[in-house]
Amino acid sequence: MVIILFKNVIKHYINIITINDVIMFGKQENIEVSIDEAKIVLQYLKEDWENIIYGSEIKVKAFLNNIFDEEKCEKIFKLFLAYKKRYRNYL
């Protein structure tokens, strides 16, 4: 029951995230994200958030490799892993 609650909270939050939110989060983490990159990431989040959170990290890394240069990809992937670890008890 609790897992369903957390999934609903995550789903609700993802539905209200904007392109600007993606860009601002990147800035907060010292990662410059263009509008086009933010659009692609946001679309990916909205369409495939459950696989991103509960699926293969390799697939997430492959997605990032297709969008970002190597340095930016590594920063984002490390951030993804850190947040996934930080919130694993809630997922």
N, C-alpha and C positions, 0 to 999 in steps of 0.2 A: 504494500500500500504506500509506503513512504517513497519507494522508487518511482511510482507513478506520479506522486506529488512533485518530486524533483524534476521528472521529465516534463511535466506540464509547466513548471516554472521556467525551465530552460527554453521550451518551445515558445512560450509567451515572450520571453526576452528577445529571442532571435527574431521573432516577427516584428518587433518594434525597433530593431537596430537600423540605423541609417548609414548611408555612405560616409557622411560626416563623422559618425561615431567610429567607424573603422579607421578613418584618417587620423582622428584625434587620439585614438588608442595607440596607433602606431607612433605618433609624435611623443606621447607620454612614455613610450618604451624606446625612444630614440631610433625609430625606424620610419623613414620617409616612405609614405605610400601615396602613389598618384591616384587621381580620381578613377582612371581606368582600372588600375589594380584593385582599388577598393570595391568597385562595381563587381568585378569577377569574384573576389573573395566573399562579398556579401551574397551574391547569387549562390555560390557553392555552400555557404553556411545555411542559407534558407532551404536549399534543395536537399542537402545531404547531411544535416547536422547530427543525426543519430549515428551514421557511419563514421563521421569525424570523431565523435566522442567515444563510441563503443567499438569501433572497427579497428582496422589495421593502421598502425602508425606509418607503415611503409606507403600506403596509399595516400595519406596526407602529405608525406614528404614528396612523393611523385607529383602530386598536384602543385605543390609549392615550387618545385623545380621547373615546372612548365610555365609558371607565371613570373617568377622573380629571378634576378641574377643570383649567383651562388652565395655571395656574402649576405644579401638580404634574406635569402631562403634559409640559410643557417640560423640567422638571428630569430626569424619567425618560428622556425621549427623548434629551436631550443625554448622559446617562450611558450609554445604550444605544450611541449613536454612538461615544463615547469608548472603550468596551470593545471594540466591533467593530473599531475602528481599531487599538487596542492589540494585539489578538490576531489580526489579519487574516492574518499569516503562518502561523498554525496552523489556519486554517479552510479 
